[in-house]
Amino acid sequence: MSPITALAIVLFQVLPEPAELPPPLFLVQDLPDASGTVTQRALVRVALDREHKCSLEAIVTKDQRFFGHFGGHHFCGESHVATRSGGVIDTLAKKVVHDVQHGELLGFEPGLVIYRVDNAQQTNAIYTFDLRTGRVEQLAAPGHWKLFGGKSPDKRKGVVATRGGRFSVTQVAAAETGREPAGIDLHCPSDRALSGESGLCVWLDSERILTHDKAGELLVADVQDNKTPWLTIAGAADDPRNLPRLLFDGLGQIVYRCGGTHYLIDVQTPSATRLQWHALGHDFEASAAESLGAPRTIRYLGKVIGQRVCDPFAVQTAPGLIAVASLEPAPANTRPFRCLALWSLKRNQWHVERIYVNNLIGFAKKR
């Protein structure tokens, strides 16, 4: 063995391995024209180096209708992003591989994107897009994918709700053949982080639905629409600017928003506790806002790391990382706009990119 080879082996054994790169963040950016009208939007990759310094790269720029407004996009496959309408972008090839603007993304099966087209030309037609071959197929027997609204955990029923506690339930016939209930279903509450609920109701189990009527009055109903008073929250009041909603926080807990106040719902008790801190996931929290548009205190492992005007249900987190679409002060004579604010534990500081953020998709999962 030569001295150089021996030295290389020693150094390899002694030197620490290089730090792993943190996951990139993906977001959709508004691109207003000279008059301020948003005519295009871009999928942007925010890369972090080993020192957690940011660099931004536009992956795809398209007409604003391709992305739609305020989210609903998800990661799929090894390197793809599916839009809320069923379009697909290959982030490595940096191109749109499936251009759909008028569909509804339903979920994913291994290697497939599932979406619905329901308009004057096509009624409840369910399609798959194959990420590997690019093939599009209309499903003759879509099974649970054809259900509308939020789905029961057993994926046999779908519920669509309206105000006043009213809703309708559809079911997949027991004898009907169709898809296996596999993959990721955006409208099934078994994965709270991907729940496609409207906020008007949520499944407690495969037979019971939690909904709400007047301010602070929560009801439980069965699939035959038989309702029972379940919980009354004293002091809850309506606000026309903040209609009541049932939401899921970063830990999958049910949160009831009534007016400007949020309540954490304990299903087992049942009871409601006024929220002081919103769980964002990965040990991050945001304080309840004192008023509409007021800054929220953000903390990590109980330690305050800053204040941001933000929606706690639109924040994205990863271990030691948090990204916020933050309403930041703007130059004189212009309105504030939503910028990207990113904090990392490694740098222990906020980095703000003054771009027009439409929505945050999230940090890419490690492969």
C-alpha positions as semicolon CSV with decimal commas, in nm:
position;residue;x (nm);y (nm);z (nm)
1;M;0,000;0,000;0,000
2;S;0,143;0,336;-0,098
3;P;0,180;0,617;0,162
4;I;-0,077;0,827;-0,026
5;T;-0,334;0,547;-0,017
6;A;-0,271;0,488;0,353
7;L;-0,313;0,860;0,426
8;A;-0,639;0,868;0,229
9;I;-0,775;0,575;0,431
10;V;-0,684;0,745;0,760
11;L;-0,846;1,072;0,656
12;F;-1,159;0,887;0,541
13;Q;-1,185;0,722;0,884
14;V;-1,115;1,039;1,084
15;L;-1,294;1,315;0,898
16;P;-1,666;1,356;0,973
17;E;-1,918;1,283;0,702
18;P;-2,052;1,595;0,529
19;A;-2,383;1,719;0,667
20;E;-2,689;1,599;0,478
21;L;-2,864;1,861;0,270
22;P;-3,196;1,975;0,417
23;P;-3,509;1,909;0,209
24;P;-3,598;2,174;-0,051
25;L;-3,915;2,380;-0,016
26;F;-4,158;2,412;-0,307
27;L;-4,399;2,702;-0,348
28;V;-4,615;2,876;-0,608
29;Q;-4,522;3,236;-0,685
30;D;-4,752;3,502;-0,832
31;L;-4,601;3,690;-1,128
32;P;-4,795;4,016;-1,173
33;D;-4,761;4,215;-1,493
34;A;-4,682;4,587;-1,514
35;S;-5,038;4,678;-1,412
36;G;-5,027;4,449;-1,109
37;T;-5,253;4,181;-1,259
38;V;-5,140;3,824;-1,195
39;T;-5,128;3,665;-1,539
40;Q;-4,871;3,394;-1,465
41;R;-4,759;3,181;-1,175
42;A;-4,442;2,979;-1,124
43;L;-4,348;2,664;-0,936
44;V;-4,038;2,762;-0,737
45;R;-3,784;2,537;-0,569
46;V;-3,615;2,687;-0,261
47;A;-3,292;2,495;-0,209
48;L;-3,098;2,505;0,117
49;D;-2,724;2,435;0,125
50;R;-2,545;2,268;0,415
51;E;-2,528;2,604;0,594
52;H;-2,903;2,650;0,528
53;K;-2,853;2,944;0,295
54;C;-3,135;2,979;0,040
55;S;-3,134;2,985;-0,338
56;L;-3,449;3,009;-0,553
57;E;-3,512;2,844;-0,888
58;A;-3,822;2,874;-1,106
59;I;-3,906;2,521;-1,222
60;V;-4,206;2,595;-1,447
61;T;-4,388;2,918;-1,539
62;K;-4,745;2,889;-1,667
63;D;-5,066;3,084;-1,716
64;Q;-5,214;3,152;-1,371
65;R;-5,512;2,922;-1,442
66;F;-5,284;2,617;-1,449
67;F;-5,206;2,655;-1,079
68;G;-5,531;2,816;-0,966
69;H;-5,542;3,019;-0,645
70;F;-5,421;2,941;-0,293
71;G;-5,302;2,585;-0,291
72;G;-5,426;2,232;-0,318
73;H;-5,104;2,104;-0,480
74;H;-4,918;1,794;-0,359
75;F;-4,598;1,597;-0,408
76;C;-4,630;1,265;-0,589
77;G;-4,388;1,000;-0,706
78;E;-4,014;1,051;-0,690
79;S;-3,993;1,400;-0,836
80;H;-4,339;1,523;-0,939
81;V;-4,586;1,785;-0,820
82;A;-4,958;1,744;-0,894
83;T;-5,171;2,059;-0,910
84;R;-5,515;2,092;-0,754
85;S;-5,675;2,035;-1,096
86;G;-5,478;1,720;-1,185
87;G;-5,193;1,873;-1,383
88;V;-4,848;1,723;-1,326
89;I;-4,501;1,880;-1,327
90;D;-4,175;1,685;-1,347
91;T;-3,948;1,891;-1,119
92;L;-3,627;1,726;-1,245
93;A;-3,707;1,771;-1,614
94;K;-3,854;2,115;-1,532
95;K;-4,158;2,075;-1,752
96;V;-4,531;2,012;-1,743
97;V;-4,595;1,649;-1,833
98;H;-4,974;1,660;-1,795
99;D;-5,158;1,986;-1,867
100;V;-5,500;1,989;-1,696
101;Q;-5,672;2,308;-1,582
102;H;-6,034;2,213;-1,518
103;G;-6,014;1,890;-1,320
104;E;-6,007;1,806;-0,949
105;L;-5,713;1,623;-0,795
106;L;-5,843;1,327;-0,591
107;G;-5,533;1,142;-0,481
108;F;-5,265;0,890;-0,575
109;E;-5,214;0,521;-0,626
110;P;-4,863;0,378;-0,675
111;G;-4,727;0,549;-0,987
112;L;-5,065;0,707;-1,071
113;V;-5,230;1,047;-1,026
114;I;-5,610;1,028;-0,987
115;Y;-5,831;1,321;-1,089
116;R;-6,193;1,397;-1,174
117;V;-6,348;1,593;-1,460
118;D;-6,707;1,699;-1,393
119;N;-6,845;1,961;-1,634
120;A;-7,095;2,003;-1,915
121;Q;-6,899;1,771;-2,145
122;Q;-6,796;1,501;-1,898
123;T;-6,994;1,401;-1,589
124;N;-6,796;1,258;-1,299
125;A;-6,532;1,104;-1,527
126;I;-6,236;0,972;-1,327
127;Y;-5,892;0,953;-1,491
128;T;-5,548;0,822;-1,404
129;F;-5,220;0,968;-1,525
130;D;-4,926;0,727;-1,525
131;L;-4,613;0,906;-1,401
132;R;-4,385;0,658;-1,578
133;T;-4,547;0,626;-1,921
134;G;-4,750;0,948;-1,942
135;R;-5,058;0,745;-2,033
136;V;-5,406;0,880;-1,946
137;E;-5,685;0,630;-1,877
138;Q;-6,051;0,684;-1,790
139;L;-6,157;0,442;-1,518
140;A;-6,463;0,238;-1,606
141;A;-6,492;0,115;-1,244
142;P;-6,346;0,391;-1,024
143;G;-6,482;0,253;-0,695
144;H;-6,435;0,493;-0,403
145;W;-6,273;0,757;-0,627
146;K;-6,615;0,853;-0,768
147;L;-6,747;0,962;-0,427
148;F;-6,786;1,336;-0,374
149;G;-6,678;1,533;-0,067
150;G;-6,501;1,407;0,243
151;K;-6,475;1,030;0,267
152;S;-6,530;0,797;0,560
153;P;-6,223;0,611;0,693
154;D;-6,346;0,290;0,525
155;K;-6,373;0,480;0,192
156;R;-6,724;0,350;0,134
157;K;-6,906;0,681;0,185
158;G;-6,868;1,045;0,084
159;V;-7,030;1,348;0,248
160;V;-7,099;1,692;0,102
161;A;-7,218;1,954;0,352
162;T;-7,385;2,293;0,330
163;R;-7,442;2,557;0,596
164;G;-7,684;2,497;0,879
165;G;-7,564;2,143;0,943
166;R;-7,720;2,004;0,625
167;F;-7,538;1,742;0,421
168;S;-7,585;1,452;0,183
169;V;-7,409;1,114;0,187
170;T;-7,329;0,895;-0,113
171;Q;-7,211;0,535;-0,086
172;V;-7,029;0,277;-0,291
173;A;-7,251;-0,028;-0,330
174;A;-7,126;-0,334;-0,143
175;A;-7,140;-0,543;-0,460
176;E;-6,968;-0,283;-0,680
177;T;-6,626;-0,373;-0,810
178;G;-6,363;-0,103;-0,823
179;R;-6,026;0,014;-0,700
180;E;-5,865;-0,119;-0,388
181;P;-5,874;0,144;-0,111
182;A;-5,498;0,197;-0,139
183;G;-5,277;0,497;-0,200
184;I;-5,325;0,851;-0,070
185;D;-5,677;0,992;-0,082
186;L;-5,692;1,371;-0,042
187;H;-6,055;1,353;0,070
188;C;-6,017;1,080;0,331
189;P;-5,952;1,191;0,690
190;S;-5,735;0,888;0,765
191;D;-5,443;1,118;0,679
192;R;-5,532;1,446;0,847
193;A;-5,255;1,641;0,675
194;L;-5,409;1,569;0,336
195;S;-5,775;1,603;0,430
196;G;-5,984;1,768;0,160
197;E;-6,271;1,859;0,393
198;S;-6,461;2,180;0,322
199;G;-6,466;2,271;0,691
200;L;-6,840;2,221;0,725
201;C;-6,819;1,866;0,857
202;V;-6,575;1,585;0,932
203;W;-6,602;1,211;0,984
204;L;-6,550;1,091;1,343
205;D;-6,556;0,731;1,221
206;S;-6,713;0,545;0,928
207;E;-7,066;0,591;1,065
208;R;-7,066;0,929;1,243
209;I;-7,023;1,283;1,111
210;L;-6,934;1,589;1,318
211;T;-7,095;1,908;1,188
212;H;-7,213;2,246;1,318
213;D;-7,524;2,460;1,302
214;K;-7,542;2,789;1,492
215;A;-7,235;2,949;1,644
216;G;-7,078;2,713;1,895
217;E;-7,333;2,434;1,843
218;L;-7,170;2,110;1,726
219;L;-7,384;1,815;1,617
220;V;-7,318;1,448;1,548
221;A;-7,514;1,282;1,269
222;D;-7,537;0,933;1,129
223;V;-7,537;0,855;0,757
224;Q;-7,920;0,869;0,754
225;D;-7,896;1,238;0,861
226;N;-8,024;1,180;1,214
227;K;-7,864;1,459;1,419
228;T;-7,795;1,475;1,790
229;P;-7,667;1,779;1,985
230;W;-7,309;1,696;2,079
231;L;-7,136;2,000;2,226
232;T;-7,226;2,364;2,296
233;I;-6,935;2,605;2,333
234;A;-7,025;2,891;2,565
235;G;-6,938;3,237;2,434
236;A;-6,877;3,131;2,072
237;A;-7,002;3,401;1,837
238;D;-7,034;3,436;1,461
239;D;-6,826;3,678;1,256
240;P;-6,933;3,735;0,891
241;R;-6,564;3,775;0,799
242;N;-6,476;3,439;0,960
243;L;-6,746;3,179;0,899
244;P;-6,738;2,871;1,129
245;R;-6,511;2,590;1,014
246;L;-6,384;2,253;1,136
247;L;-6,013;2,224;1,062
248;F;-5,714;1,999;1,134
249;D;-5,394;2,130;1,288
250;G;-5,040;2,011;1,227
251;L;-5,089;1,719;1,468
252;G;-5,416;1,603;1,312
253;Q;-5,628;1,742;1,597
254;I;-5,975;1,884;1,523
255;V;-5,996;2,262;1,562
256;Y;-6,325;2,454;1,551
257;R;-6,302;2,812;1,429
258;C;-6,591;3,037;1,523
259;G;-6,556;3,409;1,462
260;G;-6,194;3,497;1,530
261;T;-6,157;3,232;1,801
262;H;-6,024;2,877;1,764
263;Y;-6,117;2,589;1,993
264;L;-5,936;2,256;2,029
265;I;-6,194;1,975;2,024
266;D;-6,152;1,668;2,245
267;V;-6,361;1,400;2,074
268;Q;-6,344;1,155;2,365
269;T;-6,482;1,388;2,634
270;P;-6,640;1,570;2,435
271;S;-6,519;1,919;2,522
272;A;-6,364;2,231;2,373
273;T;-6,071;2,436;2,496
274;R;-5,994;2,782;2,365
275;L;-5,669;2,760;2,171
276;Q;-5,375;2,965;2,288
277;W;-5,119;2,796;2,062
278;H;-5,166;2,631;1,723
279;A;-4,966;2,311;1,670
280;L;-4,782;2,346;1,337
281;G;-4,592;2,017;1,339
282;H;-4,226;1,928;1,409
283;D;-4,239;2,108;1,750
284;F;-4,337;2,449;1,606
285;E;-4,631;2,651;1,740
286;A;-4,806;2,978;1,654
287;S;-5,001;3,190;1,899
288;A;-5,369;3,266;1,858
289;A;-5,408;3,604;1,685
290;E;-5,544;3,882;1,907
291;S;-5,727;4,032;1,609
292;L;-5,770;3,978;1,236
293;G;-5,436;4,047;1,067
294;A;-5,240;4,073;1,393
295;P;-4,891;3,920;1,416
296;R;-4,859;3,573;1,567
297;T;-4,575;3,469;1,794
298;I;-4,389;3,168;1,652
299;R;-4,199;2,938;1,883
300;Y;-3,993;2,621;1,853
301;L;-3,971;2,374;2,143
302;G;-4,133;2,640;2,358
303;K;-3,880;2,913;2,270
304;V;-3,998;3,226;2,085
305;I;-3,827;3,264;1,746
306;G;-4,019;3,562;1,603
307;Q;-4,351;3,714;1,502
308;R;-4,531;3,684;1,167
309;V;-4,868;3,779;1,022
310;C;-4,969;3,441;0,881
311;D;-5,232;3,168;0,855
312;P;-5,129;2,886;1,094
313;F;-5,308;2,632;0,872
314;A;-5,093;2,727;0,571
315;V;-4,752;2,703;0,742
316;Q;-4,511;2,429;0,630
317;T;-4,261;2,259;0,861
318;A;-3,984;1,999;0,858
319;P;-3,739;1,898;1,134
320;G;-3,575;2,225;1,243
321;L;-3,733;2,421;0,954
322;I;-4,043;2,636;0,918
323;A;-4,169;2,826;0,613
324;V;-4,437;3,094;0,638
325;A;-4,627;3,294;0,378
326;S;-4,585;3,610;0,582
327;L;-4,760;3,942;0,528
328;E;-4,467;4,183;0,523
329;P;-4,449;4,563;0,511
330;A;-4,423;4,697;0,156
331;P;-4,254;5,006;0,007
332;A;-4,428;5,340;0,054
333;N;-4,768;5,381;-0,117
334;T;-4,804;5,007;-0,186
335;R;-5,001;4,741;-0,005
336;P;-4,832;4,474;0,209
337;F;-4,790;4,140;0,034
338;R;-4,722;3,779;0,129
339;C;-4,349;3,705;0,126
340;L;-4,156;3,390;0,201
341;A;-4,017;3,384;0,556
342;L;-3,801;3,082;0,641
343;W;-3,639;2,999;0,975
344;S;-3,389;2,720;1,039
345;L;-3,258;2,587;1,367
346;K;-2,905;2,570;1,223
347;R;-2,891;2,945;1,150
348;N;-3,134;3,044;1,427
349;Q;-3,263;3,335;1,223
350;W;-3,531;3,429;0,971
351;H;-3,457;3,467;0,603
352;V;-3,714;3,671;0,405
353;E;-3,750;3,654;0,027
354;R;-3,962;3,942;-0,102
355;I;-4,150;3,746;-0,367
356;Y;-4,526;3,723;-0,412
357;V;-4,613;3,390;-0,251
358;N;-4,944;3,241;-0,361
359;N;-4,908;2,925;-0,153
360;L;-4,654;2,694;0,004
361;I;-4,663;2,333;-0,116
362;G;-4,421;2,207;0,148
363;F;-4,077;2,061;0,210
364;A;-4,003;1,766;-0,016
365;K;-3,988;1,435;0,165
366;K;-3,658;1,250;0,174
367;R;-3,635;0,971;-0,081
